[in-house]
Amino acid sequence: MATAYWDDLDSPPRGFWDAGHKPTLIAAFLYFDLAFMVWVLLGPLGPDIAAALGLTPAQKGLMVATPTLAGAILRLVNGLLVDRIGPKRSGAISQVIVIVGLAIAWAMGVSSFAGTLALGVVLGFAGASFAIALPLASRWYPPEHQGKAMGIAGMGNSGTVLASLFAPILAKLFGWNAVLGLACIPLTIVFVAYMIMAKDAPNAPPAKPLSAYFQPLKQADAWWLMLFYSVTFGGFVGLAASLPIYFTDQFGLTTIMAGYATAACVFAGSLIRPVGGALADKIGGVKMLSAVYVVAAIALAGVSMAPTLEAALGTFVVAMLALGAGNGAVFQLVPQRFRDEIGVMTGLVGMAGGIGGFYLASSLGFAKQLSGSYQPGFLIFAGLAVIAFLSLALIKRRWRTTWSAALDGVRI
């Protein structure tokens, strides 16, 4: 039988791999990984879909941004479900909806801009997996290991790499609509593994009245954490969804080469997330985030002025490394402040991240259509990173003095 840290509080601290439940952590990662793969699927398929349906730049931006917005809203719903019925059952329901929705879209076909938006809403259920996979893993681990546990589960961001690598190739071989059906195969395999491996932690808080789940919103710290994640995760997922179209439009790459370029950028941001969480455990999430916002702002500003593909690719990788590390750092902080409300807070913070991604992806499309350039979209988001840095500088002293007393020396 699995044991967790609360079963043996008087014993010496154990290493990370002995402190929680490894099968659940692996299941959370696999679920998150494949869910993210299909969440951003319209990005790598975007150039082909846009050519087939004759979409404008603004429509292309809205098409790839819709799953992000739907995922943002549904993350709040999933956060509530996690605290009401548990993360394992919530995840099972969400996975079935995505698999069935993709199968229907493949069988019936997507033949209009409105159809792409409807498909985007279905894919939003995959993006909402964030509010399930992270609490599923988090509840098994003690405070000193939260950054690592949340980072490993959250490394499912790497699913966006799979979409960027394989979706354009499969679309070239079988047609872009066939990719929707092919995606159901790995999703079904992971669903079976998830049902076998995942287990809800025994320390789940009791069900509360619905209104009680929104109590964190009465506290300023919840809003700050939402702001910080809207920049780090919003930047990550917004770029992951938009880069295939950006590379084809800006530098004339083929869809397959644009997928490879996007995969390189996304892989960097995904791989670094657990590193960001581990560093936040060591030096504190506040210090980690401060560095992240400075680097991200500089890199995004650099992207806006990159004259060549090589320069753009290099600055995108730097930006994604910073944003990915920031994702891990934010979720080192969330369970320290809101452990009893981790389900709904994961939903709220994740919702804010999705909204940030929707803004970035859609604004790039509108910037291109209105000004003929993507530059304004990148510069505005760089400015948001600066605002996040200044906001963190204003509140970090209060956080360190008020949180630390209750965390027995855990760094924030």
C-alpha positions in Angstrom: 0.0 0.0 0.0 1.3 3.4 -0.9 2.3 5.7 2.0 2.5 9.5 2.0 4.3 12.0 4.1 1.3 12.6 6.4 1.4 8.9 7.4 4.8 9.3 9.1 5.2 12.9 10.2 7.5 12.1 13.1 10.0 10.3 10.9 13.0 12.0 9.3 12.3 13.7 5.9 12.5 11.3 3.0 13.8 11.9 -0.5 11.5 13.0 -3.2 10.9 9.6 -4.9 10.0 8.0 -1.5 7.8 10.8 -0.4 4.7 10.3 -2.6 3.1 7.9 -5.0 5.1 7.3 -8.2 2.4 5.6 -10.3 0.1 8.5 -9.8 2.8 11.0 -10.6 3.6 9.1 -13.9 -0.1 8.9 -14.7 -0.6 12.6 -14.1 2.3 13.3 -16.4 1.1 11.0 -19.2 -2.5 12.4 -19.0 -1.2 16.0 -19.1 1.2 15.3 -21.9 -1.3 13.8 -24.3 -4.0 16.3 -23.4 -1.6 19.2 -24.2 -0.7 17.5 -27.4 -4.3 17.8 -28.7 -4.9 21.1 -27.0 -2.6 22.9 -29.3 -3.3 20.7 -32.3 -4.9 23.5 -34.3 -1.6 25.4 -34.2 0.5 23.0 -36.3 -2.5 22.2 -38.5 -3.3 25.9 -38.7 -1.5 26.7 -42.0 -3.2 23.8 -43.8 -6.6 24.5 -42.3 -6.3 28.2 -43.2 -5.3 27.4 -46.7 -8.2 25.0 -47.1 -10.8 27.3 -45.6 -9.4 30.7 -46.9 -9.0 32.2 -43.4 -7.7 35.8 -42.8 -4.8 36.5 -40.3 -7.3 37.5 -37.6 -9.3 34.3 -38.1 -6.2 32.2 -37.9 -5.3 33.9 -34.7 -8.8 33.3 -33.2 -8.8 29.7 -34.4 -5.6 28.8 -32.6 -6.6 30.9 -29.6 -10.1 29.4 -29.0 -8.9 26.1 -27.4 -6.8 28.3 -25.1 -9.7 30.4 -24.0 -12.0 27.3 -23.7 -9.4 25.5 -21.7 -9.0 28.6 -19.4 -12.7 28.6 -18.5 -13.0 24.9 -18.2 -10.0 24.8 -15.8 -12.1 26.6 -13.3 -14.8 24.0 -13.8 -12.3 21.2 -13.4 -10.9 22.8 -10.3 -14.3 22.6 -8.7 -14.8 19.0 -9.8 -11.4 18.0 -8.4 -12.5 19.2 -4.9 -16.0 17.7 -5.3 -15.4 14.3 -6.8 -11.6 13.9 -6.8 -9.0 14.3 -9.5 -9.0 10.8 -10.8 -12.7 10.7 -11.7 -12.5 14.3 -13.0 -9.6 13.3 -15.3 -11.5 10.3 -16.6 -14.5 12.3 -17.6 -12.4 15.0 -19.3 -10.5 12.4 -21.3 -13.6 10.7 -22.6 -15.1 14.0 -23.8 -11.9 14.8 -25.7 -11.6 11.4 -27.4 -15.3 11.3 -28.4 -15.2 14.9 -29.6 -12.1 14.3 -31.8 -13.7 11.1 -33.2 -16.8 13.0 -34.2 -14.9 15.8 -35.8 -12.8 13.3 -37.8 -15.9 11.4 -38.9 -18.0 14.4 -39.9 -15.2 16.7 -41.0 -14.5 20.4 -40.3 -15.5 22.6 -43.3 -15.9 26.1 -42.0 -14.3 28.7 -39.7 -17.2 28.2 -37.3 -16.4 24.5 -37.3 -12.8 25.2 -36.3 -14.1 27.3 -33.3 -16.4 24.5 -32.2 -13.6 22.0 -32.4 -11.5 24.5 -30.4 -14.0 24.4 -27.6 -13.8 20.6 -27.5 -10.1 20.8 -27.4 -10.4 23.2 -24.5 -11.3 20.1 -22.3 -7.8 18.8 -23.0 -6.3 22.1 -21.9 -8.4 22.0 -18.7 -6.5 18.9 -17.8 -4.0 21.2 -16.0 -6.5 21.7 -13.2 -6.7 17.9 -12.7 -3.3 16.5 -13.3 -1.5 18.9 -10.9 -3.7 18.4 -7.9 -3.7 14.7 -8.6 0.1 14.7 -8.1 0.4 17.6 -5.6 -1.7 16.0 -2.9 0.8 13.1 -2.5 3.8 15.3 -1.7 5.0 17.4 1.3 5.7 21.1 1.0 9.4 20.8 0.5 8.8 18.7 -2.6 6.0 20.6 -4.2 8.1 22.3 -6.8 9.5 19.0 -8.1 6.2 17.2 -8.0 4.3 19.9 -9.7 7.2 20.4 -12.2 7.2 16.8 -13.2 3.5 16.6 -13.6 3.4 19.9 -15.3 6.2 18.8 -17.7 3.2 17.4 -19.7 3.6 20.7 -21.5 6.0 18.7 -23.6 2.9 17.3 -25.4 2.9 20.4 -27.5 6.3 19.2 -28.9 4.6 16.0 -30.1 1.9 18.0 -31.9 4.5 20.3 -33.5 6.6 17.4 -34.7 4.1 14.9 -35.9 0.9 16.7 -36.8 2.3 18.4 -40.0 3.9 15.2 -41.2 0.7 13.2 -40.7 -1.3 16.0 -42.3 0.9 15.8 -45.4 0.6 12.0 -45.6 -3.1 11.6 -44.8 -4.7 15.1 -44.8 -5.2 17.4 -41.9 -8.7 16.1 -41.0 -7.3 12.5 -40.6 -5.0 13.8 -37.9 -8.0 14.4 -35.7 -8.9 10.7 -35.8 -5.3 9.5 -35.5 -4.9 11.5 -32.3 -7.6 9.3 -30.6 -5.3 6.3 -30.7 -2.6 7.5 -28.2 -5.3 9.3 -26.2 -7.1 6.0 -25.7 -3.9 4.2 -24.7 -3.1 6.8 -22.1 -6.6 6.7 -20.8 -6.3 3.0 -20.0 -2.9 3.5 -18.3 -4.4 6.4 -16.3 -7.3 4.4 -15.0 -4.9 1.6 -13.9 -2.1 3.8 -12.4 -3.7 6.9 -10.9 -4.9 7.0 -7.3 -6.4 9.8 -5.3 -4.4 10.8 -2.3 -6.1 10.0 1.1 -5.7 13.6 2.4 -8.4 15.1 0.1 -10.3 17.9 1.9 -14.0 17.2 2.6 -16.5 18.6 0.1 -17.6 22.2 0.8 -20.5 24.3 -0.3 -20.0 25.7 -3.8 -19.6 29.2 -2.6 -16.7 28.2 -0.3 -14.6 27.4 -3.4 -14.5 31.0 -4.4 -13.2 32.2 -1.0 -9.6 32.4 -2.2 -10.7 35.2 -4.6 -11.3 37.4 -1.5 -7.6 37.3 -0.9 -5.2 39.4 -2.8 -2.6 36.7 -3.0 -4.9 34.6 -5.3 -5.1 37.5 -7.7 -1.3 38.0 -7.7 -0.7 34.4 -8.4 -3.2 34.5 -11.3 -1.5 37.5 -12.8 2.0 35.9 -12.6 0.8 32.7 -14.3 -1.1 34.6 -17.0 2.3 35.9 -18.1 4.4 32.7 -17.7 2.0 30.1 -18.9 0.1 32.5 -21.1 3.3 33.3 -22.9 4.3 29.6 -23.2 1.0 28.3 -24.6 0.3 31.4 -26.7 3.6 31.0 -28.5 3.2 27.2 -28.8 -0.1 27.7 -30.6 1.0 30.6 -32.7 4.5 29.8 -33.8 3.6 27.4 -36.7 1.6 30.1 -38.4 4.2 32.8 -37.5 7.1 30.7 -39.0 5.1 30.0 -42.2 3.9 33.6 -42.6 7.1 35.4 -41.5 9.8 33.3 -43.1 7.9 31.2 -45.7 8.7 27.8 -44.1 6.8 24.7 -45.0 4.4 23.4 -42.5 6.7 20.5 -41.6 9.8 22.8 -41.1 7.6 25.3 -39.1 6.6 22.3 -37.0 10.3 21.4 -36.3 11.1 25.0 -35.4 8.1 25.2 -33.1 9.0 21.9 -31.5 12.5 23.2 -30.7 11.1 26.2 -28.9 8.4 24.3 -27.1 10.7 21.5 -26.0 13.0 24.0 -24.3 10.1 25.5 -22.3 8.7 22.1 -21.4 11.9 20.5 -20.4 12.8 23.4 -18.1 9.6 23.4 -16.1 10.6 20.8 -13.5 14.0 22.5 -13.3 12.2 25.8 -12.5 10.2 24.1 -9.8 13.3 22.5 -8.3 15.2 25.8 -8.3 12.2 27.5 -6.7 12.3 24.8 -3.9 16.0 25.7 -3.4 16.1 29.5 -3.8 12.5 30.4 -3.5 9.8 31.0 -6.0 9.9 34.8 -5.7 13.6 35.0 -6.6 13.1 32.6 -9.4 10.1 34.5 -10.9 11.9 37.8 -10.7 14.7 36.5 -12.9 12.2 34.8 -15.2 10.3 38.0 -16.0 13.4 40.0 -16.8 14.7 37.4 -19.2 11.3 36.9 -20.8 10.7 40.6 -21.4 14.1 41.0 -23.0 13.7 37.9 -25.2 10.2 38.8 -26.4 11.3 42.3 -27.2 14.2 40.8 -29.2 11.8 38.5 -31.0 9.8 41.5 -32.2 12.9 42.9 -34.0 14.5 39.6 -35.1 15.6 40.1 -38.8 16.3 36.4 -39.7 14.9 33.0 -38.9 18.0 32.1 -36.9 17.7 35.2 -34.8 14.0 34.6 -34.2 14.5 30.9 -33.3 17.3 31.7 -30.8 15.3 34.4 -29.0 12.2 32.3 -29.0 14.1 29.5 -27.3 15.4 31.9 -24.6 11.9 33.2 -24.1 10.4 29.7 -23.8 13.2 28.7 -21.4 12.3 31.6 -19.1 8.5 31.1 -19.4 8.8 27.4 -18.8 10.9 27.9 -15.7 8.4 30.5 -14.5 5.6 28.0 -14.8 7.4 25.7 -12.4 8.1 28.6 -10.0 4.5 29.8 -9.8 3.4 26.3 -8.9 6.0 26.1 -6.2 4.2 29.0 -4.6 0.6 28.1 -5.1 0.4 25.1 -2.7 2.5 26.8 -0.1 -0.2 29.6 0.2 -3.4 27.6 -0.7 -2.8 24.0 0.2 -6.3 23.4 1.5 -7.7 25.0 -1.7 -5.2 23.5 -4.2 -7.9 22.1 -6.5 -9.8 25.4 -7.0 -6.6 27.4 -6.9 -5.1 25.3 -9.6 -8.2 25.9 -11.6 -8.2 29.7 -11.0 -4.5 30.1 -11.7 -4.7 27.8 -14.7 -7.6 29.8 -16.0 -5.6 33.0 -15.8 -2.8 31.3 -17.6 -5.1 30.2 -20.4 -6.6 33.7 -20.7 -3.0 35.0 -21.1 -2.4 32.5 -23.8 -5.6 33.4 -25.6 -4.7 37.1 -25.5 -1.2 36.5 -26.9 -2.3 34.1 -29.7 -5.3 36.3 -30.8 -3.4 39.6 -30.5 -0.6 38.3 -32.8 -3.3 37.5 -35.5 -4.9 40.9 -35.1 -1.6 42.7 -35.1 -0.6 41.0 -38.3 -3.9 41.9 -40.0 -4.1 45.5 -38.7 -0.4 46.6 -39.0 1.1 44.0 -41.3 3.5 42.9 -38.6 3.6 40.7 -35.6 5.9 43.2 -33.7 3.2 45.0 -31.7 1.8 41.8 -30.3 5.2 40.7 -29.0 6.1 44.1 -27.6 2.9 44.4 -25.6 3.4 41.0 -24.1 7.0 41.9 -23.2 5.5 44.9 -21.4 3.2 42.6 -19.4 6.3 40.7 -18.3 7.8 44.0 -17.0 4.5 44.7 -15.1 4.6 41.3 -13.5 8.2 41.9 -12.4 7.4 45.2 -10.8 4.3 43.8 -9.1 6.4 40.9 -7.6 8.9 43.5 -6.3 6.1 45.3 -4.5 4.7 42.3 -2.7 7.7 39.9 -2.1 8.5 41.4 1.3 5.0 40.8 2.7 4.9 37.3 1.2 8.2 36.3 2.8 7.3 37.7 6.2 3.7 36.3 6.4 4.0 33.0 4.6 7.3 31.8 6.1 6.0 31.6 9.6 3.6 28.9 8.7 5.9 26.9 6.4 8.7 25.9 8.8 11.5 27.3 6.7 10.3 26.3 3.2 11.7 28.9 0.8 9.3 31.2 -1.1 
